[in-house]
């Protein structure tokens, strides 16, 4: 069962960050990192049909302002009772760093529950986060 708690700030990852369907290189994990903007898909492959609404990926910066490395990060639509896959995979986001997160799950919702797991075993859960309306496009994990 998901329960609300406070959130912490995350640091960039040292290796490629598996993000549902988007991969990044180690150079993307800096305090001012940005996601690569290239795509090999043609316009006909990505354009929605008139009966199909256009869905956009959710993109935000994840900042670790805690004193603990972040070892797992989950973002699941609020209506699900499952955390789905760990966005960080084998990677770790160190304290004081920031990385870009892309959720390309094909869903039309902006409201997600967030679960952060730190190296010391602490878990932070925040329910009902509107990822489309984050302040300055950043989700920051901080200690209370």
N, C-alpha and C positions, 0 to 999 in steps of 0.2 A: 504494500500500500504506500502511496506517495504522500509525504507530509511536508508542509512548508517549513523552511528554516531560512537562515541568512545565506548570502552568497559571497564567494571569495574571488580574487583577481588572479588571472593566469599569465604565465610567461610563454614565449615562443618555443616551439619544439625544435630539437636538434636534427631530426630526420624527417623524411616525407610523412605528411599527415594524411592518413586516409580519412576522407570526409564523405561518407555515404557514396557518392559517385565522382568525386573530384580529388585528384592527387596534387600534391605540392612538392617542390624541391626544398632542400635545406636552406637555400637563399631566401625563401619566403618567411623564415622564422627570425625576424628581427623586430625591434621595437616599432619600426615603421614599415613592416612588410606589406606587400600588396600581392594579390592573386594574379597569376598570368592571365592575360585577356585573349589568348589565341584560341581558335576553335577550328576543327577540320570539317565540321558539318556544313552542308550547303543550306541556303535559305529554304529550299523546298523540304528539307528534312526536319527543320525546327519550326516552321510556320504553322500555327494552328489553323484548323479548318473553321469555316464560319460557325459550325455548331459546337465547336470545342473552344472553351475559354482559354486565353493565354495564361499560363502558369509561369511564375518567375521563381528563381532560386532565392532562398533567404541567405543573405550574406551579411556578416557582422564581424567585428573585431572582438576577440576574446582576450581579456587582460587578467593576469594573475597578480593581484596586489597583496597576496598573503605571504607568509613566511614559509610555506610548504609547497613542494612540487605537486602539481596536479597530474595524476596518473590515469584517470578515466573521466570522460565527459560524455554525458548523454543528453539528447534533446528529443523528446517524444511528444507528438500532439497530445494535448490535454485529454482528449476523449479516449486515449488508449490506456490499457492497464499494463502495458509492457514497456520497458525502457528501450527496446530495440538494440541496435549495435552501439558499441563504444566508439565515438567519433575519433578519439586519439589513437586507438589501436595499441601498438607497442610503444608509442611515443610518450614523452613526458614534457609537460609545460612547466618550466622553472619559475620560481618567484620573480616578480618584476618584469616579466616578458609578456609580449602580446603576439597573437597570431590571427590570421583571418580564417573564419569558418564559413563554409558554404553548405547549406542543406538543400540538396537537389533531390527531394523525395517525390516530386510530382504532385504534392498535395496543395490545396488552395488555402490552407489555414496559416495564420500568423501566430496563433496561441499555442505555446509549447510549455511542457514541464521540463525543468532543467535539473540534472543530478550531476554533482561534481564529487569526485572521490580523490582524496589526497594521500600522499605517501605514508602519512602517519595513521591512516585508517579512517580519519574523519570523513563523513559524508555530509554534503550540503544539498538540500533539495528546495527548489523554488517552483511553485505551481503557478500556472496561468501567465507566463511571461509573454508579452506581445513583442515578438522579435522584429516586427515591422516598424515599431515605434521606439526603438532603443535610443537613449540620449547619445547624440553624435555617432550613432551606429555602433556602439560599443557595449558589450556585456562584461562587466567588471566584477570579479570575485574579490571580496574584502572580508576581513575578519571583524567580528563584532566585539 
